[in-house]
Amino acid sequence: MGQKINPLGFRLGTTQKHHSFWFAQPKNYSEGLQEDKKIRNCIKNYIQKNRKKDSNRKIESDSSSEVITHIEIQKEIDTIHVIIHIGFPNLLKKKGAIEELEKDLQKEVNSVNHRVNIAVEKVKEPYRQPNILAEYIAFQLKNRVSFRKAMKKAIELTKKADIKGVKVKIAGRLAGKEIARAECIKKGRLPLQTIRAKIDYCCYPIRTIYGVLGVKIWIFVDED
């Protein structure tokens, strides 16, 4: 079972927790869920829109800058607290960026009774997060780097982080071949069937000139 479903959903309530904290009546639950999705999409669109304005990025670490690992949403009676966990918060540190984003979210929520409050937290170990590694692989592939070299380099970056195992899988028309296939590289342990093992996971699409490639990354962080 641990090999066939999302590792995060499999461990909710044990080693993993929800990224949304709020209560709603059953008839209003769908509205709250759609509101959460709008908030997350608005933040990601804001980051992508402002990243495109900076066209002079040539440093390797910038390939994964401003990558959001996850967004926590906490709803109170009159306030919506949004905590953005990000790898390198260079963009959001700019003057007026948080205020501008809060105004955009307030319009997206479209509620007079709720005030939006945004906080930004920098991830202590960026290369411990699968989203940042996936963005790094996407950056390398878009610069015509071999997919095997990009996967190996991503695994090498995890040496800086305190992890016990990592697995990177990429599928699609690799290297422009006619027939799609999947390639996988694994290092260390990855006990997917052990519920007490904390495993971070992400599924990331990469658009190339040959089509869409899918990247999946599993990181075995710790075991309780």
N, C-alpha and C positions, 0 to 999 in steps of 0.2 A: 504493500500500500504506500509506503514512504517513497517509492520510486515513481509513483504515478500521479501524485497530486502536488499542489503548491506547498513547499515546505513551511511557508509562513502560516497558511491556513491550518495546516496539520498540527501546529504547535500553539495555536491561540489558547490562552488561558494557562499555559505552563511556562515555557521559556520566552514566548513572544506575547506582545500585547497589541491592542488596537491602537490605531493612530487617530481615532476620533472618540471624544468623550462627551456624550450628551445623552439626554433622555427625551423621548417623545412618545405620545400616545400612538397606538397602532395605526390609526387613520392618518396621522401626520408623519409617519416614519419615512415614507417615500419622498416627501418634500424635503425633509432634513438631509436625506441621502443625496438628492440632486443638488442641494445647496452646497454640500461638501465638495461634490465633483466640480461645480462651477468655481468655487474658491481655489481649488488646486489647479484647475486649467488656467484660471486668470493669472495666477502667480507664475506658472511655467511659461505662458505666453509673454508675460512681461519680461522675464529673464531672457528668453530667446530673441525678442524684439530688440532689446538693448544690447545684446551680444553682437547682433549683426551690425550695429553702428560702429563697433570697434573693429576695424578691418586691418589693423596693424599688429595683430597678435602673432608672434613668431616663436615665443618661448614654449618649450615642450610641456611645461606644467600647465600652461593655459589651455591645453587640449581638454582638460577636465575641470577647468575653473567654472565657477557658478553652476556646478551640477548639484541639484537638490537630491539629497538622499531620501528624505521623507518629510512630510508636512503634518504636524499635529494640530488638530482643531478641538478646542474646548469651548463649549457653549454654556453660557450662564443666562440668567433671566434677561439682562439688558446688554450683555457684552459677548462678543465672539473673539476669543483669544486664538491667534494663529502663530504657531512656532515653526519657523522654517529652519530645518537642519540642512546646512549646506557645507560643501567641502572647502571652497575658497571664496568667502563672501566679499570679493573686491568690489563687485558692481553695487551691492546693496549698502556698502559703506559710503558711497558717494552722497554728497549733501543733497537732501531733499528726496532721496530715492524711496525711503520708507514712507514718507508722507504721501508721495505720489501713488505708491502702491496701495496704501490704505484708502485713498480716494477711489481708486479703480475698484477695489473690493467692495467698498460701500455702495457703489453704483451696481455692482454685480449682484450683491445680496438684495438690494432694493428694498430695504426695510428701515423704517424710521425708528423703530423700537430697539434696534440692535446697533451697537457701536463696535467697530472693528478695531482690534488692537493687535499689532504685529510685533513679534520679537524674532531676532535672528540669532541662531546658535551655530558656531563653527564646529565642525566635526573634528575631534582630536586626532584621529588617525584616518586621513582621507582614503588611503589605499587599502583600508580594511572594508570599505563599502563597495558592494558589487556594482552599483549605479555608476560610480566614478570610474571603475575599471572598464565597464562597458562603453562609456563615453570615450575613454582613452583608445580602446580598440577601434571604435567608429572613426575617430580622428585619424588614426594611422591608416585605416583602409581607404579613407577618402583622399589621402596623400599617396596612394598607390604603393603602400608598403605591403609586403607579402603577409597573408593572413596568419600563417604559421609563426612568422617572426613577431607579429603583433600580439598573438596569444601568449607566446613565450615571454615577451617583454612585460605583459600585464601580470603574469605569474611572478616574475622577478620583482615587480614593484611591491608585491605582498610580503616580501621578506622584511620590509621596513615595519610591517605591522605584526602584532602578536596574534597569529592565527595558527590553527592546527592542520588545516587542509583547504584546498581550493580546487575547483573544477571549472574549466571553461569549455563551452561547446558552441560551435558556430555552424550554421546550416544554410544552404542555398546554393546558388551558382558561384561556387568558390573559384577564384582566378578566372572567371568568365567562361567556365566550361559549360557545355550544352546541357549536361545532366546534373541536376542538383544532388548534393551529397552533404554529409555531416562529418565534421572533424572535432575531436575532443582531446583535451590535454588535462591531466589530473596530477596533483601533487599533494601528498599527505593523506590523512584519513578524511572520510566523508560519510559518517553514519546516518544516512537519511531515514532509516527506520527507528532510530532511537529518539524518542520524543524529548527526553531531557537534554539532548544535544541542541545547542542554539546554532541555527544555520540561517545565514542571510542569503537571500536569493533575489535575482532580478531577471526579467526577460526584456530584451532591448532590440528594437528593429533598426536596421541600418539601410538607408536608401543609397544604392550605387547605380552606375550606368548599366549594369547587367541585371538589375532587379533588386528586390529586398532580401537582405540577409538577416537571419535571426540569431542573436547572441543570448545564451543563457549562462549565468554565472552562479555557482554555489560556493559559499565560504563557511567553513566550519570554525566558529569563533571559540566556543567553550562548551564544557559539559558540566552540568550541575550534579 
